[in-house]
Amino acid sequence: MVGSMRFRSMPTSFFLKLFLVIFSLCNATPRMTSQALTEEKSVNPGINDNFMAAELNVSEWVERFEREGREVYDQRMDIVSAIGLGPGQDIADIGAGTGLFTGLFSDAVGKDGKVYAVDIVPVFLSNILKRAKETGRTNIKTVLGTSKSTRLPNKSIDKVFICDTYHHFEFPANTLASISRALRSGGEIILIDFKREEGESSDWILKHVRAGEPVFTAEIEAAGFEKIASYKLLKDNYILRFRKRN
């Protein structure tokens, strides 16, 4: 009773000041995050220049990406199985390229699911749509992304698949923010990228891939995700699974 009386006797100015303090604290982080995203600089300028050439030949990239001997191609069915897609789920294939996994995801989610093939290269997306029509896959939708955004609709997907593409993100914080917005509650990121280890990785990987697993993991966790699993399925690549923090 005494405590209640003291509480009621406090002046209105006290509550006004308290409200302003709480309001400023609640809104400080979003403003800082927004500013950080706005000011983010490219972590690897020019990394995607060879994909933006006007004369880009899709068939050459199909031969390069979809060939025996490329680890993710050889293990593609095991990778799809590990992801655990089910009928009716919606997944985004970020950096879909020639559509190696897009068609496999289409079959896995069925007619009640949807696959968003996201890329920054228009001719890749045109090729994916062409192949989808030829194979009768009607649940594939292409999205032309940018260097800073996947341009996926908010809360539109259950899973995001990023295969040998994360190291091509010029603005990872911005791109991850767009992925977070697109994922539904409890949504997941499945990341596959090259193992980058000094003294063990090839010169091409050391020069082409800007960082290794610890750095990429830290960036994704900083964007609001938690690592929940890793898979020892591949030799030259690692597979990680992250879940969006709610």
N, C-alpha and C positions, 0 to 999 in steps of 0.2 A: 504493500500500500504506500509506504513512504517513498519507495523508488518510483512508483507510478506518479505520485504527486510531484516529485522533482522533475520527472520527464515532462509533465504538462506545464510546468512553470517555466520551462526554457523559452527564451524569446524566439520570435519568428525568424529573426536574422540568423540564428544558429542553424536552423533547418535549411535555410536558403543556401548558406555557405556549404553545409554538408552535401546538399544536392549538387552544387556546382563542382565540388571536388570529385564526387562519385561519377558524375557525367563526364568530366575531363579524363578520368582514368579509364573509363569504359571506351572512350573514343580515341584514346591516344594511339593504341596499337594499329587500328585500321588506317589511320592517317599516315603513320610511319610506313606501313606496308605499301600503301598506295604510292607514296613518294619514292620508296625504294624501287618499285616496279617501273615507275616513270623514268627513273634515272639509270636503270640498268643498261650497262654497255655490253656490246657483243663480246662473248667469251672466245670466239674464234671467227673473226671476220674473213669472209671469202670461202668458208668451208663448203658452201652449197653452190658456188659459181658454176661448176661443171654441169650441174643439173638444170641450170637456167639458160643454157645455150639454145638459141632459136632453132638450130639444126639437130637437136637431140633426137637420136634414133632409138625408139623404144625397143625394137627387136634386139639391139645390141645389149641393152640392159637386161632383157629377159634371159639372154644367153649367159649373162654374167651372174644374175641373181638365182636363176632356176636351173642349176647344173649339178650334176653329180660331183661330189668332192667338196661342195660348200656345206659346211657343217649343219647350218640351220635348215638347209634344203634336205639333206640326207635324214635328219632327225625330225622333220616337220610333223609327222603324224604323232610321234611321242610328245612333241612340244604341245600340240593341240590337246592331247589327252591330259597332260599335266595341268593345263589351264583349268580344266574341269568345266567347260561350257555346257550349259544345258538348254533344252528347247525353251524358246520364249525369252531368252536373255538378249540384252543389247550390248554390243561391244564395239569399241573404236579401234581400228588398226591405224596407229599413228605412224606416218612415214610408210604408207602402204606400198609405195614403189610400184612394181609390176603386178602386185596383187597376189603374190605367192600364198599368203595366209588368208587373204580376204575371202577367197572362194571356199577354203576349208572351214573358216568360221561360219560362213553362210550355211553350209551343210549342217554344222553342229547346232546352230540355234534354231534352224528350221523356219517354217513359214511364219511362225508367230514371233520370231526374233528379228533383230535388225543388226546389220553390220555397217558401220560408218567407215568408209575408206578415206583417210585424211592424208593429204600431201600438199606440198607447195608447188608441185610441178603439174601444170594442166594436162600435158600429154599423157602422163602416167594415169591420171584419173580418167581420161577419155578411153585409154586402153582397158582399164578395169571395167568400165561400163560396157564396152564392146564385148569383152569376154563374158560378162554377166548375162548379156542378152543371148550370146551364142550358146551358153550352157543352161539357160532357162532359170537363172537365179534372180528372183525378183525382190529379195530382201536386202539388197546392197544399195547404199546411198553414198555418193561421193561428196566430199567437202574440201574445197580449196582453202587451205590454211595460209597463214602468213608466218614470217619469221618470229612473231611474238605471240601468236594465238592459233589454236586449233580451229576456232570458230564453230565449235560444237554447241548445240543448244544446251541451255542450263538443265541439269538433272535429267539428262536424256539417256545415260548409259550406266551399265552395271560394272563393266570392266574396260580397261585401257591396255592395249598391247603395243609395246614399243620395242621393235627388234632391230638391232644394229643401226638405230636412228638417234638415240639420245645424244650421242656425241656430235650429232649434226645440229642440235638445238643451239642457235646463236644466243638466244635470250631465255635460258632455262627457267628463271624465276617467273617471267611473264607467261611462258608456255605452260608451266606447271600450274599456275594460277587458273588458266583457262581450262585445264584438265580437271582441276578440283571443282570448278563450277559445273562442269558437265557431268561429273559423277554423282550418282545418287548416294543416299546415306549408306555407309558401309562399303562403298565402291572400291575397286581394287585396280592397282597398276601392276602389270607383269612386264618386267624389264629384262631384256636380253641385250648384252653388249660384250665387246671384246675384253678379254683379260689383258690388262696393261701392266706389265711387271718388268721393271728394269732388269736387264741381264737375261731375261727369258723370252719376252715378246719380240716379234720381228721388228726390224727397223721401220717398216711401213706402219705398223700399229703405233709404235712410239712417236712417230711424226704426225700421224693422221688423227689419232684419238687423244684428246687433250688431257684426259685424266683417267684414273682407274676406278675400280669398284668403291673404295671408301669415299672418294670425293662425290661421286654420283649419288651414293646412298645418302650422304649428308645433305646434299641439295634437295633431294626428294623429301627427306624427313623434315627439313626446314620449311617445306611448302605445306606441311600439315598432314603428312603420312607417316605410318609406322611400318617398319619391316616385320613381316610375319612369317616368311619362309624363304628358303633358298633351295635350289635343286642342283644336283651333281650330274645332270644329264649330258652336258657337253664338255668338250675338252678345251676348246679355244675360247669359248664364251661362258659367261655366268648367267644364271637365271635367278632373278629375285622377285619376290612378291610383296607388295605394299598394300596397306589398307588405309583408306581415308579416315582420319580422326573426326568424329562427329562432335 
